[in-house]
């Protein structure tokens, strides 16, 4: 019997089939955490998850660019 290497699948690798560089970080999800990438992205980039100064700087940038 031969050992198999772990298989890693990623939506990012599907869009970029031969990346020049890739970094992977594995973590255990907390109980009840979603595995839906869209939900993670929404939460990660929401204004509520940003430090206040980052949200303020982004608001200022948006106001100046109008």
Backbone as CSV, one residue per row, in Angstrom:
resi,resn,N_x,N_y,N_z,CA_x,CA_y,CA_z,C_x,C_y,C_z
1,UNK,0.846,-1.187,0.000,0.000,0.000,0.000,0.885,1.242,0.000
2,UNK,0.583,2.193,-0.864,1.378,3.417,-0.932,0.669,4.549,-0.193
3,UNK,1.482,5.389,0.412,0.935,6.554,1.099,0.618,7.639,0.091
4,UNK,-0.477,8.343,0.327,-0.848,9.457,-0.536,-0.586,10.763,0.186
5,UNK,-0.153,11.744,-0.570,0.011,13.080,-0.008,-1.363,13.685,0.216
6,UNK,-1.483,14.586,1.200,-2.777,15.239,1.405,-3.177,16.037,0.167
7,UNK,-4.431,16.064,-0.114,-4.955,16.798,-1.267,-5.468,18.141,-0.782
8,UNK,-5.060,19.201,-1.444,-5.528,20.537,-1.091,-6.292,21.118,-2.261
9,UNK,-7.526,21.508,-2.012,-8.340,22.134,-3.046,-8.640,23.559,-2.627
10,UNK,-8.629,24.456,-3.592,-8.906,25.850,-3.312,-9.576,26.487,-4.516
11,UNK,-10.558,27.335,-4.253,-11.192,28.080,-5.335,-10.179,28.999,-6.008
12,UNK,-9.226,29.503,-5.238,-8.207,30.380,-5.812,-7.356,29.627,-6.829
13,UNK,-6.999,28.390,-6.521,-6.177,27.624,-7.450,-6.948,27.214,-8.696
14,UNK,-8.259,27.148,-8.574,-9.067,26.851,-9.754,-9.012,28.025,-10.731
15,UNK,-8.971,29.247,-10.203,-8.927,30.449,-11.041,-7.508,30.738,-11.534
16,UNK,-6.510,30.339,-10.778,-5.100,30.549,-11.146,-4.442,29.173,-11.158
17,UNK,-4.527,28.438,-12.269,-4.076,27.044,-12.281,-2.580,26.844,-12.007
18,UNK,-1.737,27.774,-12.405,-0.300,27.627,-12.151,0.245,28.915,-11.532
19,UNK,-0.021,29.128,-10.239,0.469,30.352,-9.612,1.990,30.352,-9.491
20,UNK,2.576,31.545,-9.515,4.021,31.664,-9.318,4.388,31.346,-7.870
21,UNK,3.500,31.690,-6.970,3.769,31.491,-5.548,2.438,31.255,-4.852
22,UNK,2.410,30.377,-3.919,1.206,30.130,-3.133,1.607,29.842,-1.698
23,UNK,0.831,30.353,-0.773,1.067,30.131,0.640,-0.215,29.554,1.231
24,UNK,-0.082,28.627,2.111,-1.238,27.968,2.691,-1.126,28.019,4.203
25,UNK,-2.226,28.328,4.833,-2.303,28.308,6.292,-3.517,27.477,6.663
26,UNK,-3.314,26.462,7.452,-4.404,25.590,7.870,-4.765,25.885,9.319
27,UNK,-6.058,25.888,9.602,-6.520,26.114,10.962,-7.788,25.306,11.192
28,UNK,-8.021,24.966,12.426,-9.233,24.249,12.793,-10.351,25.272,12.934
29,UNK,-11.486,24.998,12.296,-12.625,25.906,12.402,-13.310,25.729,13.753
30,UNK,-13.757,26.837,14.340,-14.512,26.701,15.584,-15.861,26.028,15.324
31,UNK,-16.431,25.450,16.336,-17.737,24.805,16.199,-18.761,25.800,15.663
32,UNK,-19.525,25.378,14.679,-20.574,26.221,14.113,-20.110,27.193,13.049
33,UNK,-18.803,27.222,12.747,-18.293,28.144,11.734,-18.713,27.682,10.343
34,UNK,-18.992,28.635,9.485,-19.402,28.327,8.119,-18.183,27.933,7.280
35,UNK,-18.407,27.079,6.315,-17.344,26.727,5.370,-17.595,27.358,4.014
36,UNK,-18.530,28.296,3.935,-18.877,28.967,2.692,-17.906,30.134,2.442
37,UNK,-17.115,30.094,1.357,-16.140,31.151,1.097,-16.756,32.543,0.984
38,UNK,-17.934,32.660,0.389,-18.568,33.976,0.235,-18.892,34.587,1.594
39,UNK,-19.331,33.776,2.526,-19.641,34.278,3.866,-18.371,34.739,4.586
40,UNK,-17.300,33.990,4.422,-16.013,34.389,5.013,-15.547,35.726,4.440
41,UNK,-15.629,35.878,3.118,-15.177,37.113,2.472,-16.012,38.302,2.939
42,UNK,-17.330,38.122,3.019,-18.193,39.208,3.481,-17.832,39.629,4.900
43,UNK,-17.604,38.659,5.755,-17.269,38.974,7.143,-15.874,39.594,7.256
44,UNK,-14.928,39.068,6.505,-13.551,39.556,6.571,-13.430,41.004,6.115
45,UNK,-14.161,41.362,5.049,-14.033,42.698,4.482,-15.162,43.642,4.882
46,UNK,-15.962,43.275,5.868,-17.038,44.155,6.314,-16.460,45.293,7.150
47,UNK,-17.157,46.422,7.164,-16.699,47.563,7.959,-16.684,47.241,9.454
48,UNK,-17.575,46.353,9.899,-17.637,45.999,11.315,-16.398,45.232,11.775
49,UNK,-15.738,44.531,10.865,-14.574,43.742,11.265,-13.267,44.538,11.215
50,UNK,-13.318,45.737,10.643,-12.106,46.560,10.514,-11.890,47.398,11.776
51,UNK,-10.641,47.701,12.091,-10.395,48.690,13.143,-11.025,50.026,12.723
52,UNK,-11.442,50.820,13.697,-12.117,52.087,13.390,-11.286,52.995,12.496
53,UNK,-9.973,53.061,12.752,-9.152,53.982,11.972,-9.060,53.548,10.518
54,UNK,-9.094,52.244,10.253,-9.056,51.754,8.882,-10.367,52.113,8.176
55,UNK,-11.491,51.895,8.862,-12.794,52.243,8.284,-12.865,53.743,8.015
56,UNK,-12.336,54.567,8.934,-12.338,56.023,8.739,-11.463,56.416,7.554
57,UNK,-10.301,55.798,7.437,-9.413,56.106,6.305,-10.054,55.710,4.981
58,UNK,-10.737,54.582,4.959,-11.416,54.162,3.735,-12.567,55.105,3.404
59,UNK,-13.294,55.556,4.435,-14.362,56.531,4.202,-13.824,57.841,3.666
60,UNK,-12.704,58.295,4.200,-12.079,59.521,3.721,-11.617,59.350,2.280
61,UNK,-11.016,58.235,1.979,-10.577,57.971,0.596,-11.767,57.994,-0.355
62,UNK,-12.856,57.386,0.066,-14.050,57.340,-0.781,-14.617,58.744,-0.991
63,UNK,-14.636,59.557,0.075,-15.163,60.914,-0.035,-14.288,61.778,-0.954
64,UNK,-12.982,61.598,-0.863,-12.072,62.414,-1.686,-12.096,61.996,-3.145
65,UNK,-12.472,60.779,-3.422,-12.439,60.294,-4.810,-13.720,60.615,-5.582
66,UNK,-14.719,61.171,-4.919,-15.969,61.498,-5.623,-15.847,62.730,-6.463
